[in-house]
Amino acid sequence: MNENQGTPAIAVPSTSQLSKSGRKVRRRLLVSLLGSLAAIVLIAVAGAAWLGGKASAINSELTSVTGLIPSLKEEIASGNSDAATVTVESVRAHAATAKQAADDPLWTLASTLPGVGSNFSAVAEVARSADDVANLGLAPLVEVYGSLDWGTLLPSASGTDLEPLRAASPSISAAAHAVRLSADRLRQIDTTKLMPHVAEPLTRARDQLQDITGTLDAAANASSLAPGMLGAQSPRSYLLMIQNNAETRASGGIPGALAVLNFDEGRLTLGAQSSAADIGVMSPIVPTDPEQQQIYSQRVGKFMQDVNLTPDFPTAASTAQAMWERKTGQRVDGVISIDPVALSYILDATGPVKITHPELVKLASLGLPTELTGKNVVQTLLSDVYAKIEQPVLQDVYFAGVAQEIFAALSDGRGNAKGMIEGLTRGTGEGRVLVWSGLPSEQSVIAKYALSGSVAGPSVAPAQFGVYFNDGTGAKMDFYIKRTVQLIQECTSDDYSQITVRIASTNTAPSNAATSLPSYVTGGGAFGIAPGTVQTNVTAYGPVQANLAGAKQDGKVTSVSSHRHAGRPVGTTTVTLAPGESSTVDMKFNKIVQHTRPALRVTPTVQDIGDVLLETESATCDPVP
């Protein structure tokens, strides 16, 4: 190499060359970025389409599940266990497909996305819950249902094999537990963070599942308690009180006929019979708690006829148990109460019951029916018996005899089990059938349900109101009183709620009731009330911690006795109505801390409960600043 040439020069591209090269690089980079972006977009579109398809599949499958539920209910109600089994399998298949779609990895990944991810996870939880309910709840329950012969489970004179029910109890309890867990998982989802089209169906599913949970828990408890209460382990005895709604008491009516029901391995027999009047006066009185004595007086513990002046059935029942033991020496295991309206539901299932007892046949010859049905038993026991039989002693004889004839039909296994269960269920829902057990372990379970007739405890809704009636006439005139009860929500300037309980009453007795009705029905003025006029002590309960703010009668401020019972505010006032008169009482409760939907219980009367309870009147209020 020539020394003069030196080190070879480094070639430097010209400006134009640099410009052309840079544009090529930028083009390649842009093309690459666009390609990458296109790929990302394609993946996103494909993912969205995939998620959209999954969402559509989940929605379709869960909609199919919902559509099958009415058919399943009908099949169970009609006793078609084979069809119910097929339907449950369809429910399981649809629920499994929905769950499989929600378990897809891409759906799971979408659940982690900020903002919208909670919607995907909520839908997945609903799908999983549906699958759990179908497999762990419905399937085993339908299997148990198909294995039970419901016609042989009701008590009868020949006895009942209670072993199938006892054997089914673990399966029912397990199903209830599985469904409860699913309900709890859905309840933990915060719907405020969800889109409306996800939140609304979730809320409906949660409410429906909560209802199912309550029903299953009740079935589990019933299958666990029933064998023992029906004498599976040892004989049981219960005092039966038939409440007479013609003379109201808070839980229904004055105890008329009394009888002992004996159960031994499902075998039902009728024991000693009596009447409330035969029990006599308790001296010393049977003690009750001071709160109830102050509201309802010591009469609750003095006379069997007045044990249910209090609406708290556990108090009334335990007092009746003590009175029966003092009078007869027999300590019964519990108390069952029923009224003539509930008896009519039973007669609808058993069919007509003929009057066969010679003494009853003789009394029936005075103009009473010789055959009792679901259609005539209420009119007969609460009105006609007083018009046709003048002597109160014979009225009680007839009342007790009719009860004996009806329960004889029950013990003979007459009628169909499905109708019987439906009738008793309806009576229980209306507060016409009440049960109390003297065994604390059993009563603690019964106390969870309206069947207990409790005014406090787990069976009472958070925003529970109650309206109860006690006759103040000393007569049988409540057959002629028609009532309605309504809750009226009002706006307030604070975070508390305020509700008025409106009680409207009308005396529909004929204008000449004083002379056209027997004095035993009108009272004959024996207690200072003019014949034909009806006096009623009206008692209203508000929710725990609320206050009674006052009362009005027919728009004018009226006096009201204010008390507390089990932490609940109680107001009592008196309404007096001559034939044809009407009156409306408004009792206002304020400082209500519960913000749940208010619930209402009333004394069961001769009227259909649906005619008494009116829809709650809700107010549209501006938000509290």
Protein Blocks (a to p, Z undefined) as FASTA:
>chain_A
ZZklopaddddddfklmmmmmmmmmmmmmmmmmmmmmmmmmmmmmmmmmmmmmmmmmmmm
mmmmmmmmmmmmmmmmnopaklmmmmmmmmmmmmmmmmmmmmpmklmmmmmpghjlmmmm
mmmmmmmmmmmmmmmmmmmmmmmmmmpcfklmpccfkopafklmmmmmmmmmmmmmmmmm
mmmmmmmpcfklpcfklmmmmmmmmmmmmmmmmmmmmmmmmmmmmmmmnopmbccddddd
dddfklccfklpacfbdcddddeehiacddddddfklnopadddddddfklmmmnojmlm
mpmklmmmpfblklmmmmmmmmmmmmnopacfbdcdddfklmmmmmmmnopaddfbfklm
mmmmnopafbdcfklmmmmmmmmmmmmmmblklmmmmmmmmmmmmmmmmmnopajfklmm
mmmmmmmmnopaccddfbfklmmmmmmpmklopabdjklcfklcddddddfklpaklmmp
ccdddddddddfbfbdcdddddddddfbdfklmmmpcfklnonomnopaehiacdddddd
ddehiacebdceehiacddddddeehiacddddddddehiacddddddehifbfcdcddd
ddddfbdfklmmccdddddddddZZ
